[in-house]
Amino acid sequence: MSSLDRTALTLVIIGALNWLLVGLFQWDLVAALFGGESSWLSRIIYSLVGISGLYCLSLLFRGGRTMTDR
């Protein structure tokens, strides 16, 4: 697993935990830490999490293969 894979997966996990907090407690951790849902920093974090989620789709279809298996 490359460092890009690990970074993307970490961001996806952070996003999932944030959604868990929103679902259970109606509390958005990202918004609380970075100045509200509409602040530019929160929007960047949300965008990075979303892009990471799209990137992690490649992990799903890649399976257990590594760069050396190709």
C-alpha positions in Angstrom: 0.0 0.0 0.0 1.5 3.3 -1.1 1.7 6.5 1.0 -1.0 8.0 -1.2 -3.3 5.0 -0.5 -2.7 5.3 3.2 -3.4 9.1 3.2 -6.6 8.7 1.2 -7.8 5.9 3.4 -7.0 8.0 6.5 -9.0 10.9 5.1 -11.9 8.6 4.3 -11.9 7.2 7.8 -11.9 10.7 9.2 -14.9 11.5 7.0 -16.7 8.4 8.1 -16.2 9.2 11.8 -17.4 12.8 11.1 -20.6 11.4 9.5 -21.0 9.1 12.5 -20.9 12.1 14.8 -23.4 13.9 12.6 -25.7 11.0 12.6 -25.6 10.2 16.3 -25.2 13.6 17.9 -26.0 16.1 15.1 -22.5 17.5 15.7 -20.1 18.2 12.8 -16.5 17.9 14.1 -14.9 19.4 10.9 -17.2 22.4 11.2 -16.5 22.8 14.9 -12.7 22.6 14.4 -12.5 24.8 11.3 -15.0 27.6 11.7 -18.4 26.3 10.5 -19.6 24.4 7.5 -19.2 27.3 5.1 -15.7 28.4 6.0 -13.1 27.9 3.3 -11.0 25.6 5.4 -13.9 23.3 6.2 -14.8 23.2 2.5 -11.3 22.2 1.7 -11.4 19.4 4.2 -14.7 18.2 2.9 -13.4 18.3 -0.7 -10.2 16.4 0.3 -12.3 13.7 2.0 -14.6 13.4 -1.0 -11.7 13.2 -3.5 -10.1 10.6 -1.2 -13.3 8.6 -1.3 -13.3 8.5 -5.0 -9.6 7.5 -5.0 -10.3 4.7 -2.6 -12.7 3.2 -5.2 -9.5 2.2 -7.0 -8.4 0.3 -3.8 -11.6 -1.7 -3.9 -11.0 -2.8 -7.5 -7.3 -3.2 -7.1 -7.7 -5.9 -4.5 -4.5 -7.2 -2.9 -2.3 -6.4 -5.9 0.7 -4.2 -5.3 2.8 -2.2 -7.7 5.2 -5.2 -8.1 2.4 -7.6 -9.0 1.7 -5.7 -12.3 
